[in-house]
């Protein structure tokens, strides 16, 4: 099975994806993580992506699809996988169908308010050494500006400033939200309330996913 996580930046896709990875055994594939790694390493792709991401814009479909194609071809994706941050455009959704169109899928769309997103991302801090994530309004570090895990410096990502977050939300609504209609037409789209504690969101998503996996198993047995 393929699990696709949809939702605006800061909706909790990464946290939910990690929890679902643990409960399903499917690897979580985050295009954002892959791109940020390239930025940290200073690769050619990373330099190109850094300028684009800092503006809150989307990296080209061709680049992102190439990363996904390579990742889902690995052995650990044979049983299933979780996509976090892909697809974001209709072109990417169509490319995914060409890559792996026969696999059963369910789309979990996280719904959160814009102000929730601004508050979550504005408070996020990332360790420059080990990439651990903290939040001044959630999981705050014990020492201000210092990572609890390795002692490295905590920093705010360029794309987490309020101005950039609001631009990312605008881009999301313009380019990504139309995917809802595409997946609704395929009867694979399920909405999840993304407000509140991550454990509550996980329970809601797990209940929906359990139902969908059972239905997929029943269809396969016929």
SEVO-553451 format. One record per atom (N, C-alpha, C): y, x, z. Coordinates in Angstrom, 1 decimal. Each point is the difference from the previous one (the first is absolute). Example, Ala and Ser with C-alpha at 12.3 -4.5 7.8 and 13.67 -1.06 7.14 Angstrom:
<vexlos>
-5.7,13.2,7.8
1.2,-0.9,0.0
1.2,0.9,0.0
1.1,-0.4,-0.7
1.1,0.9,0.0
1.1,-0.8,0.8
</vexlos>
This chain:
<vexlos>
-1.2,0.8,0.0
1.2,-0.8,0.0
1.3,0.9,0.0
1.0,-0.5,-0.6
1.3,0.6,0.0
0.9,-0.8,0.8
0.7,0.6,1.0
1.0,-0.7,0.8
1.4,0.5,-0.4
0.8,-0.9,-0.5
1.4,0.4,-0.4
1.0,-0.5,1.1
0.8,0.9,0.5
1.0,-0.4,1.0
1.3,-0.1,-0.7
0.6,-1.1,0.1
1.3,-0.2,-0.6
1.0,-0.3,1.1
1.3,0.3,-0.2
1.0,-0.3,1.0
1.1,1.0,-0.2
1.2,-0.4,0.5
1.2,0.9,-0.2
-0.2,1.3,0.9
0.8,1.0,-0.3
-0.1,1.2,0.8
0.3,-0.4,1.5
-0.8,0.6,0.9
0.3,-0.3,1.4
-0.7,-1.3,0.5
-0.8,-0.6,-0.9
-0.7,-1.2,0.4
-1.3,0.2,0.8
-0.4,1.3,0.1
-1.2,0.3,0.8
-1.2,0.3,-0.8
0.1,0.2,-1.3
-1.1,0.3,-0.9
-0.8,1.2,0.5
0.7,1.1,0.3
-0.7,1.2,0.4
-0.8,-0.2,1.3
0.6,-0.6,1.0
-0.7,-0.2,1.3
-1.2,-0.9,-0.2
0.2,-1.1,-0.8
-1.1,-0.9,-0.2
-1.1,0.7,-0.8
0.4,0.7,-1.0
-1.0,0.7,-0.8
-0.8,1.0,0.8
0.6,0.7,0.9
-0.8,0.9,0.9
-1.0,-0.8,0.8
0.4,-1.1,0.6
-0.9,-0.8,0.8
-1.1,-0.6,-0.9
0.3,-0.4,-1.2
-1.1,-0.6,-0.8
-0.9,1.1,-0.5
0.5,1.2,-0.2
-0.8,1.1,-0.4
-1.1,0.3,1.1
0.4,-0.1,1.3
-0.9,0.2,1.1
-1.0,-1.2,0.1
0.4,-1.2,-0.3
-0.9,-1.1,0.2
-0.9,-0.2,-1.2
0.4,0.4,-1.2
-0.8,-0.2,-1.2
-0.8,1.2,-0.5
0.6,1.2,0.3
-0.6,1.2,-0.5
0.5,0.3,-1.4
0.9,-0.8,-0.5
0.6,0.3,-1.3
1.1,1.0,0.1
0.1,1.0,-0.8
1.2,0.9,0.1
1.3,-0.7,-0.4
1.0,0.4,0.8
1.4,-0.6,-0.3
0.7,1.0,-0.9
0.4,-0.5,-1.1
0.7,0.8,-1.0
1.5,-0.4,-0.1
0.8,0.9,0.5
1.4,-0.2,0.1
0.7,0.9,-1.0
0.6,-0.6,-1.0
0.7,0.7,-1.0
1.3,0.7,0.6
0.5,-0.7,1.0
1.2,0.6,0.7
-0.4,1.3,0.7
-1.1,0.1,0.6
-0.5,1.2,0.7
-0.2,1.1,-1.0
-0.6,-0.4,-1.1
-0.3,1.0,-1.1
1.2,0.6,-0.5
1.0,-0.8,-0.3
1.3,0.4,-0.5
0.8,0.9,1.0
0.0,-0.4,1.3
0.7,0.7,1.0
-0.7,1.4,0.2
-1.3,0.1,-0.2
-0.7,1.3,0.1
0.5,0.9,-1.1
0.2,-0.6,-1.2
0.5,0.8,-1.1
1.4,0.5,0.2
0.8,-0.9,0.7
1.4,0.4,0.3
0.0,1.2,1.0
-0.9,-0.1,1.1
0.0,1.0,1.0
-0.5,1.4,-0.7
-0.9,-0.1,-0.9
-0.5,1.2,-0.6
0.9,0.5,-1.1
1.0,-0.7,-0.4
1.0,0.4,-1.0
-0.6,0.2,-1.4
-1.0,-0.8,-0.3
-0.5,0.0,-1.3
1.0,-0.6,-1.0
-0.3,0.2,-1.3
0.9,-0.5,-1.0
0.1,-1.6,0.1
-1.1,-0.6,0.2
0.0,-1.4,0.3
0.7,-0.4,1.2
-0.2,0.8,1.1
0.7,-0.2,1.2
1.5,0.1,-0.1
0.5,0.9,-0.7
1.5,0.1,-0.2
0.5,-1.2,-0.8
-0.7,-0.4,-1.0
0.4,-1.2,-0.8
0.0,-1.2,0.9
-1.1,-0.2,0.8
-0.1,-1.1,0.9
1.0,-0.1,1.1
0.4,1.2,0.5
0.9,0.1,1.1
1.4,-0.6,-0.4
0.4,0.3,-1.1
1.3,-0.5,-0.5
0.0,-1.5,-0.2
-1.1,-0.5,-0.5
-0.2,-1.5,-0.2
-0.1,-0.7,1.3
-0.9,0.5,0.9
-0.3,-0.7,1.2
1.3,-0.1,0.9
0.8,1.1,0.0
1.2,0.0,0.8
1.0,-1.0,-0.4
-0.1,-0.5,-1.2
0.9,-1.1,-0.5
-0.6,-1.4,0.3
-1.2,0.0,0.4
-0.7,-1.3,0.3
-0.6,-0.6,-1.3
-0.1,0.8,-1.1
-0.6,-0.4,-1.2
-1.5,0.2,-0.1
-0.6,-0.5,-1.0
-1.5,0.1,-0.1
-0.3,1.2,-1.0
-1.0,0.7,0.4
-0.5,1.1,-0.9
-0.7,-0.7,-1.2
0.0,0.7,-1.1
-0.5,-0.6,-1.3
-1.5,-0.5,0.2
-0.3,-1.1,-0.8
-1.3,-0.5,0.0
-1.0,1.0,-0.4
0.3,0.8,-1.0
-1.0,1.0,-0.5
-0.4,1.0,1.0
1.0,0.5,0.8
-0.3,1.0,1.0
-0.9,-0.6,1.1
0.4,-1.2,0.5
-0.7,-0.6,1.1
-1.4,-0.4,-0.4
-0.2,-0.6,-1.2
-1.3,-0.4,-0.5
-0.9,1.2,-0.2
0.5,1.1,-0.4
-0.8,1.2,-0.1
-0.6,0.4,1.3
0.8,0.0,1.1
-0.4,0.3,1.3
-1.1,-0.9,0.5
0.2,-1.3,-0.3
-1.0,-1.0,0.4
-1.3,0.1,-0.7
0.1,0.3,-1.3
-1.2,0.1,-0.9
-0.9,1.2,0.6
0.7,1.1,0.3
-0.8,1.1,0.5
-0.6,-0.3,1.4
0.7,-0.7,0.8
-0.5,-0.2,1.4
-1.2,-1.0,0.0
0.1,-1.1,-0.7
-1.0,-1.0,0.1
-1.3,0.4,-0.8
0.1,1.1,-0.7
-1.2,0.5,-0.6
-0.9,0.9,0.9
0.5,0.2,1.2
-0.8,0.8,1.0
-1.1,-0.8,0.6
-1.1,0.7,0.4
-1.2,-0.7,0.6
0.3,-0.9,1.1
1.0,0.3,0.9
0.2,-0.9,1.2
0.6,-1.4,-0.4
0.3,-0.2,-1.2
0.6,-1.2,-0.5
-1.0,-1.0,-0.6
-1.3,0.5,-0.1
-1.0,-0.8,-0.7
-0.2,-1.4,0.6
0.0,-0.1,1.4
-0.3,-1.2,0.7
1.3,-0.9,0.0
1.1,0.6,0.0
1.3,-0.7,0.1
1.1,0.9,0.4
1.2,-0.5,-0.1
1.2,0.8,0.4
1.2,-0.9,0.2
1.0,0.5,0.7
1.2,-0.7,0.4
1.2,0.6,-0.6
0.7,-0.7,-0.8
1.2,0.5,-0.7
1.3,-0.4,0.8
0.7,1.0,0.4
1.3,-0.2,0.8
1.1,0.5,-0.9
0.8,-0.9,-0.5
1.1,0.5,-0.9
-0.2,0.0,-1.4
-1.2,-0.5,-0.4
-0.3,-0.1,-1.4
-0.9,-1.2,-0.2
0.2,-0.9,-1.0
1.1,0.1,-1.0
1.3,-0.5,0.5
1.1,0.5,-0.6
1.3,-0.5,0.3
0.7,-0.7,-1.1
-0.5,0.1,-1.2
0.5,-0.6,-1.2
-1.1,-0.7,-0.8
0.4,-0.8,-0.9
-1.0,-0.7,-0.8
-0.7,1.0,-0.9
0.7,1.1,-0.5
-0.7,1.0,-0.8
-1.0,0.7,0.8
0.2,0.2,1.3
-1.0,0.7,0.9
-1.2,-0.9,0.2
0.3,-1.3,0.2
-1.1,-1.0,0.3
-0.9,-0.1,-1.3
0.6,0.0,-1.1
-0.8,0.0,-1.3
-0.8,1.3,-0.2
0.7,1.1,0.4
-0.7,1.3,-0.1
-1.2,0.0,1.0
0.1,-0.5,1.2
-1.1,-0.1,0.9
-1.2,-0.8,-0.5
0.3,-1.0,-0.7
-1.1,-0.8,-0.6
-0.7,0.8,-1.1
0.7,0.8,-0.7
-0.7,0.8,-1.0
-0.8,1.1,0.7
0.5,0.5,1.1
-0.7,1.1,0.7
-1.3,-0.5,0.7
0.1,-1.2,0.6
-1.1,-0.5,0.9
0.0,-1.5,0.0
-0.1,-0.6,-1.1
0.2,-1.5,-0.1
-1.2,-0.8,0.5
-1.2,0.5,0.1
-1.1,-0.8,0.4
-0.2,-0.1,1.5
0.8,0.7,0.8
-0.2,0.0,1.4
0.6,-1.3,0.7
-0.7,-0.5,1.0
0.5,-1.2,0.7
1.3,0.5,0.8
1.0,-0.8,0.1
1.2,0.4,0.7
0.6,-1.1,0.8
0.8,0.4,1.0
0.8,-1.0,0.8
1.3,0.6,0.2
1.1,-0.7,-0.2
1.3,0.4,0.2
0.6,-0.5,1.3
0.3,0.9,1.0
0.6,-0.4,1.2
1.5,0.2,0.0
0.8,-1.0,-0.1
1.5,0.1,-0.1
0.6,-0.2,1.3
0.6,1.1,0.5
0.7,-0.1,1.3
1.4,-0.6,-0.1
0.3,-1.0,0.8
1.3,-0.6,-0.1
0.9,0.3,1.2
1.1,0.7,-0.1
0.9,0.3,1.1
1.5,-0.2,-0.5
0.8,-0.2,1.0
1.5,-0.2,-0.2
0.6,1.3,-0.4
1.1,-0.1,-0.8
0.7,1.2,-0.4
0.5,0.8,1.2
0.6,-0.7,1.0
0.5,0.7,1.2
-1.0,0.7,0.8
-1.3,-0.5,0.0
-1.1,0.6,0.6
-0.3,1.4,-0.7
0.1,-0.1,-1.3
-0.3,1.3,-0.8
1.1,1.0,0.3
1.3,-0.4,0.0
1.1,1.0,0.3
-0.2,0.6,1.4
-0.3,-0.8,1.0
-0.2,0.5,1.3
-1.2,0.9,0.1
-1.1,-0.4,-0.6
-1.2,0.9,0.1
0.2,1.3,-0.6
0.5,0.0,-1.3
0.2,1.3,-0.7
1.2,0.8,0.5
1.0,-0.6,0.5
1.1,0.7,0.5
-0.3,0.8,1.3
-1.0,-0.5,0.7
-0.5,0.6,1.3
-1.1,1.0,-0.2
-0.5,0.1,-1.2
-1.2,0.9,-0.2
0.4,1.5,-0.1
-0.8,0.8,0.7
0.2,1.4,0.0
-1.3,0.7,-0.3
0.0,1.0,-0.9
-1.2,0.7,-0.5
0.1,1.5,0.4
-1.1,0.5,0.5
-0.1,1.4,0.4
0.0,0.9,-1.3
0.9,0.9,0.0
0.1,0.9,-1.2
-1.1,1.0,-0.1
-0.8,0.1,1.1
-1.1,1.0,0.0
-1.4,-0.7,-0.3
-0.3,-1.1,0.7
-1.3,-0.6,-0.1
0.0,-1.3,-0.6
1.2,-0.6,-0.3
0.2,-1.3,-0.7
-0.4,-1.2,0.9
-0.2,0.2,1.4
-0.2,-1.1,0.9
1.3,-0.9,-0.1
-0.3,-1.3,0.2
1.1,-1.0,-0.1
0.3,-0.6,1.4
1.3,-0.1,0.3
0.4,-0.6,1.3
1.1,-1.0,-0.4
0.5,-0.8,1.0
1.0,-1.0,-0.3
0.8,-0.2,1.3
1.3,0.1,-0.1
0.9,-0.1,1.1
-0.1,-1.4,0.7
-0.4,-1.0,-0.8
-0.1,-1.4,0.6
-1.4,-0.4,0.1
-1.0,0.9,-0.2
-1.4,-0.3,0.2
-0.7,1.1,0.7
-0.7,0.9,-0.8
-0.7,1.1,0.6
1.0,1.2,0.1
0.8,0.0,1.0
1.0,1.1,0.2
-0.7,1.3,0.5
0.6,1.1,-0.4
-0.6,1.3,0.5
0.4,0.2,1.4
-0.8,0.7,0.8
0.3,0.3,1.4
1.3,0.8,0.2
0.2,1.0,-0.9
1.2,0.8,0.0
0.8,-0.4,-1.3
1.3,-0.3,0.2
0.8,-0.4,-1.2
0.0,1.1,-1.0
-0.3,-0.3,-1.2
0.1,0.9,-1.1
-1.2,1.0,-0.1
-1.0,-0.2,0.8
-1.1,1.0,0.1
-1.4,-0.8,-0.1
-0.9,0.5,-0.9
-1.2,-0.7,-0.2
-1.0,0.2,1.2
-0.6,-1.1,0.4
-0.9,0.0,1.1
-1.3,0.8,-0.4
-0.3,-0.1,-1.2
-1.3,0.6,-0.5
0.0,1.5,-0.1
1.1,0.5,-0.6
0.0,1.5,-0.3
1.3,0.7,0.5
1.0,-0.8,0.4
1.3,0.6,0.5
1.0,0.3,-1.1
-0.4,-0.4,-1.2
0.9,0.2,-1.2
1.2,-0.9,0.1
1.0,0.2,-0.9
1.2,-0.8,0.0
-0.2,-1.3,-0.7
0.6,-1.1,0.6
-0.1,-1.3,-0.6
1.2,-0.3,-0.8
-0.2,-0.5,-1.2
1.1,-0.2,-0.9
-0.1,-1.4,-0.6
1.2,-0.5,-0.5
0.0,-1.2,-0.7
-0.1,0.3,-1.5
-0.9,-0.8,-0.6
-0.1,0.2,-1.5
1.3,-0.4,-0.7
0.3,0.7,-1.1
1.2,-0.4,-0.7
-0.1,-1.5,-0.5
-1.2,-0.4,-0.3
-0.2,-1.4,-0.5
-0.1,-1.0,1.1
0.3,0.4,1.3
-0.1,-1.0,1.1
1.4,-0.3,0.5
1.1,0.5,-0.6
1.3,-0.3,0.4
0.3,-1.5,-0.4
0.9,-0.7,0.7
0.2,-1.4,-0.2
0.3,-0.3,-1.4
1.0,0.8,-0.6
0.4,-0.3,-1.4
-1.1,0.1,-1.0
-0.9,1.1,0.2
-1.1,0.1,-0.9
-1.1,-1.0,0.2
-0.2,-0.4,1.3
-1.0,-1.0,0.3
0.4,-1.4,-0.7
1.3,-0.3,0.1
0.4,-1.3,-0.7
-0.1,0.1,-1.5
0.2,1.2,-0.5
-0.2,0.2,-1.4
-1.5,-0.1,-0.4
-0.8,0.5,0.9
-1.5,-0.1,-0.3
-0.4,-1.4,0.1
0.6,-0.8,0.9
-0.4,-1.4,0.0
0.4,-0.7,-1.2
1.2,0.3,-0.5
0.5,-0.6,-1.3
-0.9,0.4,-1.1
-0.4,1.2,-0.1
-0.9,0.5,-1.1
-1.4,-0.7,0.2
-0.4,-0.2,1.2
-1.3,-0.6,0.2
0.0,-1.5,-0.5
1.0,-0.7,0.4
0.1,-1.4,-0.4
0.1,-0.1,-1.5
0.7,0.9,-0.6
0.2,0.0,-1.5
-1.3,0.4,-0.8
-0.6,1.0,0.5
-1.1,0.6,-0.8
-1.4,-0.3,0.5
-0.1,-0.2,1.3
-1.4,-0.2,0.6
-0.3,-1.4,0.3
0.9,-0.8,0.6
-0.3,-1.3,0.4
-0.6,-0.9,-1.1
0.4,0.2,-1.3
-0.7,-0.8,-1.1
-1.5,0.1,0.0
-0.5,1.1,0.6
-1.5,0.2,0.0
-0.7,-1.2,0.7
0.8,-0.6,0.9
-0.6,-1.2,0.7
-0.5,-1.0,-0.9
0.8,-0.4,-1.0
-0.4,-1.0,-1.0
-1.3,0.5,-0.8
0.0,1.3,-0.3
-1.2,0.5,-0.8
-1.3,-0.2,0.8
0.1,0.4,1.3
-1.2,0.0,0.8
-0.4,-1.4,0.5
1.1,-0.9,0.2
-0.3,-1.4,0.3
-0.8,-0.6,-1.2
0.4,0.3,-1.2
-0.7,-0.6,-1.1
-1.5,0.5,-0.1
-0.3,1.1,0.6
-1.3,0.5,0.0
-0.8,-0.5,1.3
0.7,-0.7,0.8
-0.6,-0.6,1.3
-0.5,1.1,0.9
0.7,1.2,0.0
-0.4,1.0,0.9
1.1,0.3,1.1
1.0,-0.8,0.0
1.2,0.2,0.8
0.0,-0.7,1.3
0.2,0.7,1.1
0.0,-0.6,1.4
1.2,0.5,0.7
0.8,-0.8,0.7
1.1,0.4,0.7
-0.4,0.3,1.5
0.7,1.0,0.6
-0.2,0.3,1.4
1.3,0.1,0.6
0.2,-0.6,1.2
1.2,0.1,0.8
0.1,1.5,0.5
1.0,0.7,-0.4
0.1,1.4,0.4
0.9,0.3,1.1
0.5,-1.1,0.6
0.9,0.1,1.2
-0.8,0.2,1.3
0.5,0.7,1.0
-0.7,0.2,1.2
-0.7,1.3,0.2
-0.9,0.0,1.0
-0.7,1.3,0.3
-1.0,0.3,-1.1
-0.2,1.3,-0.3
-1.0,0.3,-1.0
-1.4,-0.5,0.2
-0.4,-0.1,1.3
-1.4,-0.5,0.3
-0.1,-1.5,-0.4
1.1,-0.7,0.2
0.0,-1.4,-0.4
-0.1,-0.2,-1.5
0.7,0.9,-0.7
0.0,-0.1,-1.5
-1.4,0.4,-0.5
-0.6,1.0,0.7
-1.4,0.4,-0.4
-1.0,-1.1,0.2
0.1,-0.7,1.1
-0.9,-1.1,0.3
0.2,-1.1,-1.1
1.2,-0.3,-0.4
0.2,-1.0,-1.0
-0.6,0.4,-1.3
0.3,1.3,-0.4
-0.5,0.5,-1.3
-1.6,0.1,0.0
-0.5,0.4,1.2
-1.5,0.1,0.1
-0.7,-1.4,-0.2
0.6,-1.0,0.6
-0.6,-1.3,-0.2
0.0,-0.5,-1.4
1.1,0.3,-0.7
0.1,-0.4,-1.4
-1.0,0.9,-0.8
-0.1,1.3,0.3
-0.9,0.9,-0.8
-1.4,-0.4,0.2
-0.4,-0.3,1.3
-1.4,-0.4,0.2
-0.4,-1.2,-0.8
0.9,-1.0,-0.1
-0.3,-1.2,-0.8
-0.2,0.4,-1.5
0.9,0.9,-0.5
0.0,0.4,-1.4
-1.3,0.8,-0.3
-0.4,0.9,0.9
-1.1,0.8,-0.2
-1.3,-0.8,0.0
0.0,-1.0,0.8
-1.2,-0.9,0.1
-0.1,-0.8,-1.3
1.2,-0.5,-0.5
0.0,-0.8,-1.3
-0.4,0.9,-1.1
0.4,1.3,0.0
-0.4,0.9,-1.1
-1.5,0.2,0.0
-0.5,0.2,1.3
-1.5,0.2,0.1
-0.8,-1.2,-0.5
0.6,-1.2,0.3
-0.7,-1.3,-0.4
0.0,-0.1,-1.5
1.1,0.4,-0.7
0.1,-0.1,-1.4
-1.0,1.0,-0.7
-0.1,1.2,0.7
-0.9,1.0,-0.6
-1.4,-0.4,0.1
-0.4,-0.8,1.1
-1.4,-0.4,0.2
-0.4,-1.1,-0.9
0.9,-0.7,-0.6
-0.4,-1.1,-0.9
-0.6,0.5,-1.3
</vexlos>
